Amino acid sequence: MSLAPVVTGISPIEGVPGTKVTIRGENLGTRPEDLVGLTICGVDCLMTAEWKTSNKIIARSGAGIGKGDIIVTTVQGNRGTSTVQFKGYQETMGPLKESAVWVDETIFLNMAFGRKRPMSPTSALQDDPLGLSVEGNDRKVLEEDLEEMFPGCSGDLSSTKFSPEWFLLESHLSTSFEDLRAGLNCLRRKVEAQKEGQISFLKANVGSVIEQLDTLLELKCKFESDIQEYGRNSTQVLEKAIIECKEEADKLFEDVLHRKDRADGTRNALNVLHRFRFLLYLPVNIERHIQRGDYDVVINDYARAKSLFGDTQVPLFRRFYNEVEKRIDDLRGVLGEQLTHMPSSLDHQKKIIRNLHHLETPGDPAWQCLTAQHEYILHLLLSVRDSHLNREMADHDLGSGGNKLTSSGGLRNTTPAAKYNKIMMSSVGEWQATAPVRVLWVEEACELLSTNFPDMWKLSQAYFGGELLPPTAQIDHFKHPKCKEMIMELLHVFSGVMRGAIMPHSLDPDGQNFRLYHVWPEASLDQLTPWLPQVLRHVRGCYNTLLTLDLPNDALDVVKDLILDLRVHCLTSLFQQTVEHVRSLHSREKWQLEVDDENGGFTQLPHICENVIVECAQLVRETVLDAGHRETPLLDHPTVRRDIITLIHNVIVAFAQSLEKLSLRDPDEDDGDCNVSENAPGVEAQLLITLSNCAYMRRVILPRLSESLVRASYPAEEVKEAVEQAGRTYTELQDRLFEAYLEERVDPIIGMIERSMYLGQYDWGKVDWPPTDVRTYVKEILINIAHVHAEVVGVWPGLVSGLVGRVVEGVGEEMSRLITCISHWSKYGGLQAHIDLRALATVLQNHMSQSARVSFQEAQDILPKLGIAEQRIQEEVLRSFRSNMHFLLACFLEVEPLSDNTTTHSIV
């Protein structure tokens, strides 16, 4: 709205009706169409107004008499004010003015010659009728006071409403009473002198008077003779003659006069057409401006026409004004259609609403626009959802499932972090070609809401702020709940369709719109998980747009809860897919051993697992755990913290399951999934390498993983708990691998003892020659144990004590059992048994546990006692044995003996 117009000057300041005046002021409009009203002394003068600039207007005064304000009305500033006044008066007849009546010319008027404008009565200075001087009369009575004391009167001598009291107060306020009496006597003398002057005039012109009397006498005689000749009704004859003459004249000039009348009529019509061309051309101009889209010009012209001809009773003007109203009704319909046609910019909508208010359109255009925009956004969300849904259903029927990224061979066994990086590094065309259909739908839906919802919210704010209402209208506060309901409905629908596409499990099965949202086909974990961070990024971008609008908290909470659930879903899905990937790592085992003096032997598989888990943790931290603006920190939820324990535990334990599947699988099971390397060693070596990897994982990788997760902002207590639980799983797996390896190695060694001991039907009771060496089965036992020893040392020296100790336990138990089963001993048979047991115990003493010593001691106690000679033979044979087998025995002498309390079942 512009400032109200103010009139600060007018020239001239007084005049008769029709005087051309120049009006000056401020804020008088920016163009001629802005001037919609002009009154001078209360009389409408708009028809004669001519707008020049925003500070100047030229017009002619009306028929107003007296002083009055000059009021200018514009479209922007409405009715203005005036700091000056114009005085209108009736023109006074003077001696030099043509008049149809007699004017007394004896009064000398001292005219102010040289003036080029009509003079007011105050400019005509007559001689004082009292013959008094007014030079010293400085005291004056204000004209306003005189008008108040003598309403309807005047001090003008020539006026019919002359008032002596007004004249005396105006001209002789300071004159003394004696001077007034003298003036009255002077006035009486003037009147007497005027009467005497008439008699003198007759005396001086008596001849002329007699001639005039003679002439009158002749006229009397002529008149009497005419009466005798024509009668007393001579005027009728004269009238008849005049009429006949007129008729003859009319016959002579009838054609000319007819053409003249036609020309006058045409001229009058052209004058009317020219004078009122604004109204007469307005219907055509309105149609032309509507076609061009110049609605502001139409509105200004309509406002001007309504102010000038809205109440006219002239049939022609009324007819054209009705045509204008029809065109305006058509314009209202056009603007109404444009208002509800979407999409449309906010500024365009506001402009249309204001135009409809200026056209005085019934109803509430702003509210209609608000409801239309709500329905448009709602329809847009669902229609775009349906189009993408149909596309995915078509892909699903064709077998592609809309999963072009994960279906490619190169990325099938790729980690979630690598898939996400691949997505982020792809071009727009590749992204569009590989993204699942519902991910494309999420991007488009977020873009739709971010683009259209702010305009709707700003429109509602402008509506309830009174910006889009007419000046006389009041804000309807009862529509506040309805507007809030529309806003909440849009956000709930947006949240619902998002959940239906990405997280159908988060929908309420008992909700009224469950069937509306739960329409997407079921998607696999591999299909959507790599795209979930991208989905979360799009939803967060939409949420940030909503935050700039200053929405109420309950509206923001709808999208805020959606983001929270989406973050939890993304967290769970990324870890679950990482679990699946880690479980399949056994297919990448190449059996290429790396030996570390400190940690023993291991392959690359534990490091691959560590990298996969750390990449997943980093991806989750960057995309999920890091809270955006006004988002709830995810780790503040106790449920999420408990879930993190489970997820971290599961992803670490998944590698244990992979190791178990690699080494403890059923031989009859299909090995197509295991992808066994061509360089794979035997089963025993695989068990031993897997056992070493398991121990390396528990001792080295798990503490390092714990530190990495804590550095990645994961809660330390939850990480510690999850790693400890996973460590127990690896301990159990290590025990099973230990037992499986022992089963593969100990059982064959123990099984061959009895067979080798009785090879050749050897009988301990029939030995009748003195022994010269340790029997072959003892050497075979030591060679088999040395083979296990060498195999373990080549993988992880730290396992030697445990594994060899368990083999020695089994050997001791078997030897004790076999010796116990012998019922008869010969002299040299017992000596041979003593030598065999002594050789085994001496060589394996550094690997014996308490139970092994007990077994060997029990076997020793069963044997018959040796004499001195037998003992000498025993020592001699053992000395020879140690000498001949010193290379074999060397591998058993480097290991420190086990303490009694050391377990051989688990490696600490």
ZAMARGU-4260 file (C-alpha; in steps of 0.2 Angstrom, whole numbers, plus 5000, padded with zeros to 4 digits):
<rodrens>
0) 5000/5000/5000 | 5006/5018/4995 | 5005/5033/5006 | 4988/5043/5005 | 4989/5058/4993
5) 4991/5075/5001 | 4986/5092/4992 | 4998/5106/4997 | 4994/5119/4984 | 4981/5126/4972
10) 4982/5140/4959 | 4971/5150/4958 | 4964/5149/4976 | 4947/5156/4971 | 4936/5157/4956
15) 4919/5155/4948 | 4913/5138/4943 | 4923/5131/4928 | 4939/5140/4933 | 4954/5130/4927
20) 4965/5126/4942 | 4982/5118/4945 | 4983/5106/4960 | 5000/5102/4967 | 5004/5089/4981
25) 5012/5072/4985 | 5007/5054/4981 | 4995/5059/4968 | 4998/5042/4959 | 5011/5035/4947
30) 5000/5035/4931 | 4984/5042/4925 | 4974/5026/4929 | 4979/5028/4948 | 4968/5043/4949
35) 4950/5037/4954 | 4943/5052/4963 | 4944/5072/4964 | 4932/5083/4973 | 4934/5102/4975
40) 4923/5111/4988 | 4913/5094/4989 | 4909/5093/4970 | 4916/5079/4960 | 4928/5085/4947
45) 4935/5069/4941 | 4928/5071/4923 | 4938/5086/4920 | 4954/5080/4929 | 4970/5078/4919
50) 4984/5069/4928 | 5001/5076/4924 | 5014/5069/4936 | 5013/5062/4954 | 5014/5080/4960
55) 5003/5089/4948 | 4985/5088/4942 | 4975/5100/4931 | 4956/5101/4933 | 4941/5113/4932
60) 4932/5118/4948 | 4914/5113/4950 | 4898/5123/4956 | 4903/5123/4974 | 4901/5140/4982
65) 4912/5145/4997 | 4928/5138/5004 | 4932/5119/5003 | 4945/5106/5003 | 4953/5098/4987
70) 4952/5079/4990 | 4962/5067/4979 | 4958/5048/4979 | 4970/5035/4971 | 4970/5016/4969
75) 4985/5013/4980 | 4983/5027/4993 | 4964/5028/4994 | 4956/5045/5000 | 4969/5059/5003
80) 4969/5075/5013 | 4972/5094/5009 | 4982/5107/5018 | 4974/5121/5007 | 4957/5127/5002
85) 4948/5134/4986 | 4935/5147/4987 | 4921/5147/4974 | 4909/5161/4971 | 4896/5168/4959
90) 4902/5180/4946 | 4896/5199/4950 | 4889/5210/4936 | 4899/5226/4932 | 4897/5241/4921
95) 4908/5232/4907 | 4900/5215/4908 | 4886/5211/4896 | 4870/5208/4904 | 4852/5204/4899
100) 4845/5216/4913 | 4848/5234/4917 | 4863/5238/4928 | 4865/5254/4937 | 4880/5262/4929
105) 4881/5277/4941 | 4891/5267/4953 | 4909/5269/4948 | 4919/5253/4950 | 4938/5255/4952
110) 4942/5240/4942 | 4959/5232/4943 | 4965/5233/4925 | 4977/5221/4918 | 4971/5206/4927
115) 4968/5190/4916 | 4956/5181/4927 | 4939/5184/4934 | 4938/5195/4949 | 4929/5191/4965
120) 4918/5204/4973 | 4932/5209/4984 | 4942/5215/4969 | 4929/5228/4964 | 4931/5243/4975
125) 4916/5254/4975 | 4915/5272/4983 | 4909/5271/5000 | 4890/5275/5000 | 4892/5285/5017
130) 4905/5296/5009 | 4917/5291/5023 | 4936/5287/5021 | 4941/5269/5026 | 4960/5272/5025
135) 4962/5272/5044 | 4950/5257/5047 | 4963/5244/5051 | 4952/5233/5062 | 4943/5220/5053
140) 4930/5206/5057 | 4934/5189/5050 | 4923/5184/5036 | 4920/5167/5045 | 4913/5177/5060
145) 4902/5187/5049 | 4895/5172/5040 | 4891/5164/5057 | 4882/5180/5064 | 4873/5184/5048
150) 4870/5167/5039 | 4864/5169/5021 | 4868/5187/5020 | 4881/5198/5011 | 4890/5215/5013
155) 4890/5217/4994 | 4880/5232/4989 | 4874/5224/4973 | 4869/5208/4981 | 4851/5204/4984
160) 4855/5198/5001 | 4864/5214/5006 | 4865/5217/5025 | 4868/5234/5032 | 4875/5227/5048
165) 4887/5216/5039 | 4893/5231/5028 | 4895/5242/5044 | 4905/5229/5053 | 4915/5225/5038
170) 4919/5243/5032 | 4917/5254/5047 | 4921/5244/5063 | 4932/5258/5069 | 4921/5273/5063
175) 4914/5284/5077 | 4896/5286/5079 | 4896/5304/5075 | 4905/5300/5058 | 4892/5287/5055
180) 4878/5300/5058 | 4887/5312/5046 | 4888/5298/5033 | 4869/5295/5035 | 4866/5313/5031
185) 4878/5312/5016 | 4868/5297/5010 | 4852/5306/5011 | 4858/5321/5002 | 4864/5310/4988
190) 4847/5302/4987 | 4838/5320/4986 | 4851/5325/4973 | 4847/5310/4963 | 4828/5315/4963
195) 4832/5334/4959 | 4843/5328/4945 | 4828/5319/4936 | 4818/5336/4936 | 4833/5345/4929
200) 4836/5332/4916 | 4818/5334/4910 | 4819/5353/4909 | 4835/5352/4899 | 4827/5340/4886
205) 4810/5346/4885 | 4811/5347/4866 | 4815/5329/4865 | 4801/5324/4877 | 4788/5334/4866
210) 4794/5325/4851 | 4792/5308/4860 | 4774/5313/4865 | 4770/5318/4847 | 4777/5301/4841
215) 4767/5292/4854 | 4751/5302/4848 | 4754/5297/4830 | 4756/5279/4835 | 4740/5280/4844
220) 4731/5287/4828 | 4739/5273/4818 | 4734/5260/4830 | 4716/5266/4830 | 4715/5266/4811
225) 4722/5249/4810 | 4708/5243/4822 | 4695/5250/4811 | 4703/5242/4796 | 4708/5225/4803
230) 4698/5224/4819 | 4704/5222/4836 | 4712/5205/4833 | 4725/5211/4821 | 4738/5201/4831
235) 4730/5185/4825 | 4731/5190/4807 | 4749/5195/4810 | 4752/5178/4819 | 4744/5169/4805
240) 4755/5178/4792 | 4770/5174/4802 | 4766/5156/4803 | 4763/5155/4784 | 4779/5164/4781
245) 4788/5151/4793 | 4780/5137/4784 | 4785/5143/4767 | 4803/5146/4774 | 4803/5128/4781
250) 4798/5121/4764 | 4812/5131/4757 | 4825/5125/4770 | 4818/5108/4775 | 4831/5098/4766
255) 4845/5109/4772 | 4838/5109/4790 | 4836/5090/4789 | 4854/5088/4784 | 4859/5100/4797
260) 4850/5090/4810 | 4858/5074/4805 | 4875/5083/4805 | 4871/5090/4822 | 4866/5073/4828
265) 4882/5065/4821 | 4892/5078/4829 | 4884/5076/4845 | 4886/5057/4845 | 4905/5059/4840
270) 4906/5072/4854 | 4898/5059/4867 | 4909/5045/4859 | 4925/5056/4861 | 4920/5062/4878
275) 4915/5045/4886 | 4927/5034/4875 | 4934/5027/4891 | 4918/5018/4895 | 4912/5015/4877
280) 4929/5006/4873 | 4931/4998/4890 | 4923/4981/4885 | 4934/4979/4870 | 4949/4985/4880
285) 4946/4972/4894 | 4945/4958/4882 | 4961/4963/4874 | 4970/4965/4890 | 4964/4948/4896
290) 4971/4940/4881 | 4988/4949/4884 | 4987/4944/4903 | 4987/4963/4908 | 4975/4960/4923
295) 4981/4975/4933 | 4976/4986/4919 | 4959/4978/4918 | 4957/4980/4937 | 4962/4998/4937
300) 4950/5002/4922 | 4936/4993/4931 | 4938/5002/4947 | 4938/5019/4938 | 4923/5014/4928
305) 4914/5008/4943 | 4917/5024/4953 | 4912/5035/4938 | 4897/5025/4930 | 4892/5012/4944
310) 4877/5022/4949 | 4873/5030/4932 | 4855/5030/4926 | 4859/5034/4908 | 4853/5020/4898
315) 4868/5020/4886 | 4880/5021/4900 | 4871/5007/4909 | 4871/4996/4894 | 4890/4998/4892
320) 4893/4996/4910 | 4883/4980/4910 | 4894/4973/4896 | 4909/4978/4907 | 4902/4968/4922
325) 4900/4953/4910 | 4918/4954/4905 | 4924/4956/4923 | 4913/4940/4927 | 4923/4931/4914
330) 4939/4937/4921 | 4934/4931/4938 | 4931/4914/4931 | 4948/4914/4921 | 4957/4919/4937
335) 4948/4906/4947 | 4954/4893/4935 | 4972/4899/4936 | 4971/4899/4954 | 4967/4881/4956
340) 4978/4875/4942 | 4994/4867/4948 | 5008/4868/4948 | 5010/4887/4951 | 5022/4898/4960
345) 5018/4906/4976 | 5020/4924/4970 | 5008/4920/4955 | 4995/4913/4967 | 4996/4929/4978
350) 4995/4940/4963 | 4979/4931/4957 | 4971/4931/4975 | 4974/4950/4976 | 4967/4952/4959
355) 4951/4942/4963 | 4949/4953/4979 | 4951/4969/4969 | 4937/4962/4957 | 4926/4959/4973
360) 4925/4941/4969 | 4913/4932/4981 | 4920/4918/4992 | 4937/4915/4999 | 4950/4913/4984
365) 4965/4911/4996 | 4957/4897/5005 | 4951/4889/4989 | 4969/4890/4983 | 4976/4882/4999
370) 4964/4867/4998 | 4968/4865/4979 | 4987/4865/4983 | 4984/4852/4997 | 4974/4841/4985
375) 4987/4843/4972 | 5002/4838/4983 | 4992/4823/4990 | 4987/4817/4972 | 5005/4820/4966
380) 5013/4809/4980 | 5001/4795/4977 | 5001/4796/4958 | 5020/4796/4957 | 5020/4781/4970
385) 5008/4771/4959 | 5018/4775/4943 | 5034/4768/4951 | 5025/4754/4959 | 5018/4748/4942
390) 5036/4749/4935 | 5043/4739/4949 | 5029/4726/4947 | 5033/4725/4928 | 5051/4722/4932
395) 5046/4709/4945 | 5036/4700/4932 | 5050/4700/4920 | 5062/4693/4934 | 5074/4708/4936
400) 5066/4713/4953 | 5072/4731/4950 | 5089/4726/4957 | 5102/4730/4944 | 5116/4734/4955
405) 5117/4718/4966 | 5112/4707/4952 | 5128/4711/4942 | 5141/4697/4945 | 5155/4710/4950
410) 5146/4716/4965 | 5137/4701/4971 | 5150/4697/4984 | 5155/4715/4988 | 5154/4723/5005
415) 5139/4735/5009 | 5152/4749/5011 | 5160/4745/4994 | 5142/4745/4986 | 5138/4762/4994
420) 5155/4769/4988 | 5151/4763/4970 | 5134/4771/4971 | 5141/4788/4977 | 5155/4787/4963
425) 5143/4783/4949 | 5136/4797/4937 | 5118/4802/4936 | 5115/4791/4921 | 5122/4776/4930
430) 5113/4780/4946 | 5097/4781/4937 | 5100/4765/4927 | 5106/4755/4943 | 5095/4761/4957
435) 5080/4751/4962 | 5063/4758/4957 | 5057/4762/4974 | 5074/4772/4978 | 5070/4782/4963
440) 5053/4785/4969 | 5059/4791/4986 | 5071/4803/4978 | 5056/4810/4967 | 5044/4810/4982
445) 5056/4820/4993 | 5059/4832/4979 | 5040/4834/4976 | 5037/4838/4995 | 5053/4850/4996
450) 5047/4859/4981 | 5028/4861/4984 | 5025/4860/5002 | 5035/4876/5007 | 5023/4886/4995
455) 5008/4879/5003 | 5014/4883/5021 | 5019/4901/5016 | 5002/4903/5008 | 4994/4897/5024
460) 5005/4909/5034 | 5000/4924/5023 | 4982/4919/5024 | 4981/4919/5043 | 4992/4934/5044
465) 4979/4944/5034 | 4990/4947/5019 | 4978/4938/5007 | 4962/4945/5014 | 4953/4961/5008
470) 4955/4976/5020 | 4937/4975/5027 | 4938/4956/5029 | 4942/4947/5046 | 4953/4932/5049
475) 4943/4916/5051 | 4951/4908/5065 | 4940/4893/5064 | 4949/4888/5049 | 4965/4886/5059
480) 4962/4868/5064 | 4957/4863/5046 | 4973/4870/5039 | 4983/4861/5052 | 4974/4845/5048
485) 4978/4847/5030 | 4997/4850/5034 | 4997/4835/5046 | 4988/4824/5033 | 5001/4828/5020
490) 5016/4824/5031 | 5007/4808/5037 | 5004/4802/5019 | 5022/4806/5015 | 5028/4796/5030
495) 5016/4782/5026 | 5021/4780/5008 | 5040/4781/5013 | 5037/4767/5026 | 5027/4757/5014
500) 5041/4757/5001 | 5057/4756/5012 | 5051/4749/5029 | 5034/4740/5028 | 5037/4732/5044
505) 5036/4749/5053 | 5018/4751/5047 | 5004/4748/5060 | 4994/4733/5053 | 4978/4740/5062
510) 4980/4757/5055 | 4966/4764/5044 | 4978/4767/5029 | 4988/4751/5031 | 4982/4744/5014
515) 4985/4761/5006 | 5003/4761/5010 | 5008/4742/5011 | 5007/4739/4992 | 5025/4736/4987
520) 5031/4719/4984 | 5043/4711/4996 | 5061/4716/4992 | 5077/4706/4997 | 5090/4713/5009
525) 5103/4714/4996 | 5092/4724/4985 | 5089/4739/4995 | 5102/4739/5009 | 5116/4747/4999
530) 5104/4761/4994 | 5097/4765/5012 | 5110/4778/5016 | 5105/4787/4999 | 5087/4785/5004
535) 5091/4793/5021 | 5101/4807/5013 | 5086/4812/5003 | 5073/4811/5017 | 5085/4821/5028
540) 5086/4834/5014 | 5067/4835/5014 | 5067/4837/5033 | 5080/4851/5032 | 5069/4860/5020
545) 5054/4858/5032 | 5065/4865/5046 | 5067/4882/5037 | 5048/4884/5037 | 5046/4886/5056
550) 5033/4872/5056 | 5025/4867/5073 | 5034/4853/5082 | 5020/4840/5080 | 5021/4842/5061
555) 5040/4841/5062 | 5039/4826/5073 | 5031/4816/5059 | 5046/4817/5048 | 5058/4816/5063
560) 5050/4800/5068 | 5052/4793/5050 | 5070/4798/5050 | 5073/4790/5067 | 5065/4773/5061
565) 5074/4774/5044 | 5091/4777/5053 | 5087/4762/5064 | 5082/4752/5049 | 5098/4757/5040
570) 5108/4753/5055 | 5101/4735/5056 | 5101/4732/5038 | 5119/4737/5035 | 5125/4726/5049
575) 5114/4711/5044 | 5120/4712/5026 | 5138/4713/5033 | 5134/4698/5043 | 5129/4689/5028
580) 5144/4694/5019 | 5156/4689/5033 | 5147/4672/5034 | 5152/4670/5015 | 5170/4674/5018
585) 5175/4656/5019 | 5174/4656/5000 | 5188/4668/4999 | 5201/4657/5009 | 5217/4654/4999
590) 5226/4645/5013 | 5241/4656/5010 | 5249/4655/5028 | 5258/4670/5035 | 5269/4667/5051
595) 5272/4679/5064 | 5284/4676/5078 | 5273/4684/5091 | 5256/4678/5085 | 5260/4663/5075
600) 5253/4658/5058 | 5237/4665/5050 | 5229/4668/5033 | 5222/4685/5026 | 5204/4680/5031
605) 5204/4687/5048 | 5211/4704/5041 | 5198/4703/5028 | 5184/4701/5041 | 5192/4715/5051
610) 5191/4727/5036 | 5174/4722/5032 | 5168/4726/5049 | 5177/4742/5051 | 5171/4748/5034
615) 5153/4744/5039 | 5155/4753/5056 | 5162/4768/5047 | 5148/4768/5035 | 5135/4767/5049
620) 5143/4781/5059 | 5144/4793/5044 | 5127/4789/5037 | 5117/4784/5053 | 5124/4788/5069
625) 5129/4806/5065 | 5113/4815/5069 | 5108/4829/5058 | 5100/4846/5063 | 5087/4844/5076
630) 5088/4825/5075 | 5087/4814/5090 | 5104/4806/5094 | 5102/4788/5090 | 5113/4782/5104
635) 5102/4790/5117 | 5089/4777/5114 | 5092/4762/5126 | 5084/4750/5113 | 5096/4756/5100
640) 5111/4753/5112 | 5105/4735/5115 | 5103/4732/5097 | 5121/4738/5094 | 5127/4725/5106
645) 5117/4712/5096 | 5123/4718/5079 | 5141/4720/5083 | 5141/4703/5092 | 5132/4695/5077
650) 5144/4702/5064 | 5159/4696/5074 | 5151/4679/5077 | 5147/4678/5058 | 5166/4675/5055
655) 5166/4661/5068 | 5152/4653/5058 | 5162/4656/5042 | 5177/4647/5050 | 5166/4633/5056
660) 5158/4631/5039 | 5176/4631/5032 | 5183/4617/5043 | 5169/4608/5052 | 5157/4605/5037
665) 5149/4589/5034 | 5159/4579/5021 | 5143/4573/5012 | 5137/4591/5011 | 5137/4600/4994
670) 5154/4610/4993 | 5148/4621/4979 | 5146/4636/4990 | 5163/4634/4999 | 5173/4638/4983
675) 5188/4627/4989 | 5204/4633/4983 | 5215/4622/4972 | 5230/4625/4984 | 5220/4619/4999
680) 5230/4607/5010 | 5223/4592/5018 | 5209/4591/5031 | 5221/4591/5046 | 5231/4606/5040
685) 5214/4615/5036 | 5209/4612/5054 | 5225/4617/5061 | 5226/4634/5050 | 5208/4637/5055
690) 5212/4634/5073 | 5226/4647/5072 | 5215/4659/5063 | 5202/4657/5077 | 5215/4660/5090
695) 5223/4675/5080 | 5205/4682/5079 | 5202/4681/5097 | 5219/4687/5103 | 5223/4701/5090
700) 5208/4706/5079 | 5195/4707/5093 | 5204/4719/5104 | 5209/4729/5088 | 5191/4729/5082
705) 5185/4735/5100 | 5197/4750/5098 | 5192/4754/5081 | 5173/4754/5085 | 5176/4765/5100
710) 5186/4777/5090 | 5171/4777/5078 | 5160/4784/5092 | 5152/4768/5096 | 5147/4767/5115
715) 5162/4759/5124 | 5152/4748/5136 | 5141/4741/5123 | 5156/4737/5111 | 5166/4729/5126
720) 5151/4718/5130 | 5148/4713/5112 | 5166/4709/5110 | 5167/4699/5126 | 5152/4689/5121
725) 5159/4686/5103 | 5176/4681/5112 | 5167/4667/5121 | 5160/4661/5104 | 5177/4660/5097
730) 5184/4651/5113 | 5170/4638/5110 | 5174/4637/5092 | 5193/4635/5096 | 5189/4621/5107
735) 5178/4612/5094 | 5192/4614/5081 | 5205/4608/5094 | 5195/4592/5097 | 5192/4590/5078
740) 5210/4591/5074 | 5214/4579/5088 | 5201/4568/5082 | 5210/4568/5065 | 5227/4566/5072
745) 5226/4556/5088 | 5215/4543/5083 | 5226/4536/5069 | 5241/4537/5080 | 5233/4528/5094
750) 5224/4516/5082 | 5241/4510/5075 | 5249/4507/5092 | 5241/4490/5095 | 5242/4485/5077
755) 5261/4489/5076 | 5264/4482/5093 | 5258/4465/5088 | 5264/4465/5070 | 5270/4448/5065
760) 5260/4440/5080 | 5272/4446/5092 | 5270/4438/5110 | 5277/4446/5125 | 5277/4430/5134
765) 5287/4420/5121 | 5302/4433/5120 | 5318/4423/5123 | 5331/4434/5117 | 5338/4449/5125
770) 5332/4466/5117 | 5345/4476/5107 | 5334/4491/5102 | 5318/4499/5105 | 5304/4491/5095
775) 5297/4498/5079 | 5280/4503/5085 | 5289/4515/5098 | 5298/4523/5084 | 5282/4524/5073
780) 5274/4533/5088 | 5287/4546/5089 | 5288/4549/5071 | 5269/4552/5070 | 5270/4563/5085
785) 5285/4572/5077 | 5275/4574/5061 | 5261/4582/5072 | 5274/4593/5080 | 5281/4599/5064
790) 5264/4602/5057 | 5259/4613/5072 | 5276/4622/5073 | 5274/4626/5054 | 5257/4635/5058
795) 5258/4641/5076 | 5272/4636/5088 | 5261/4641/5102 | 5249/4627/5099 | 5263/4613/5101
800) 5262/4611/5120 | 5243/4609/5119 | 5241/4598/5104 | 5257/4587/5107 | 5252/4585/5125
805) 5235/4579/5120 | 5243/4566/5109 | 5255/4561/5122 | 5240/4558/5134 | 5231/4547/5121
810) 5247/4537/5119 | 5250/4535/5137 | 5232/4529/5140 | 5233/4517/5125 | 5250/4510/5131
815) 5243/4508/5149 | 5228/4499/5142 | 5238/4487/5131 | 5250/4483/5144 | 5236/4480/5156
820) 5229/4467/5144 | 5245/4457/5144 | 5243/4442/5155 | 5260/4433/5153 | 5277/4441/5153
825) 5293/4432/5148 | 5309/4438/5156 | 5315/4447/5140 | 5297/4452/5135 | 5296/4462/5151
830) 5313/4470/5148 | 5307/4475/5131 | 5292/4483/5138 | 5302/4492/5151 | 5314/4499/5137
835) 5299/4504/5126 | 5290/4513/5140 | 5306/4521/5146 | 5310/4527/5129 | 5293/4535/5126
840) 5293/4543/5143 | 5310/4550/5141 | 5307/4557/5124 | 5290/4564/5128 | 5293/4570/5146
845) 5293/4588/5141 | 5275/4586/5134 | 5267/4576/5147 | 5253/4582/5158 | 5249/4575/5175
850) 5237/4563/5168 | 5250/4557/5155 | 5262/4554/5168 | 5250/4544/5178 | 5246/4533/5163
855) 5264/4529/5160 | 5267/4526/5178 | 5252/4514/5179 | 5259/4504/5164 | 5277/4504/5172
860) 5269/4497/5188 | 5261/4483/5179 | 5277/4477/5171 | 5288/4464/5181 | 5303/4471/5191
865) 5320/4471/5183 | 5336/4465/5190 | 5353/4473/5189 | 5358/4464/5173 | 5342/4469/5165
870) 5344/4487/5170 | 5361/4487/5162 | 5354/4480/5146 | 5340/4493/5147 | 5352/4508/5149
875) 5363/4501/5135 | 5348/4500/5123 | 5342/4517/5128 | 5359/4525/5125 | 5360/4517/5108
880) 5342/4523/5104 | 5346/4541/5109 | 5362/4540/5099 | 5354/4533/5083 | 5338/4544/5084
885) 5345/4560/5090 | 5339/4570/5075 | 5321/4564/5078 | 5322/4567/5097 | 5329/4585/5094
890) 5311/4592/5091 | 5305/4586/5108 | 5319/4594/5118 | 5315/4613/5114 | 5298/4614/5122
895) 5297/4619/5141 | 5288/4606/5151 | 5270/4609/5156 | 5265/4614/5173 | 5253/4602/5182
900) 5240/4615/5183 | 5241/4619/5164 | 5226/4614/5154 | 5228/4605/5137 | 5211/4607/5131
905) 5210/4626/5128 | 5224/4638/5123 | 5226/4653/5134
</rodrens>
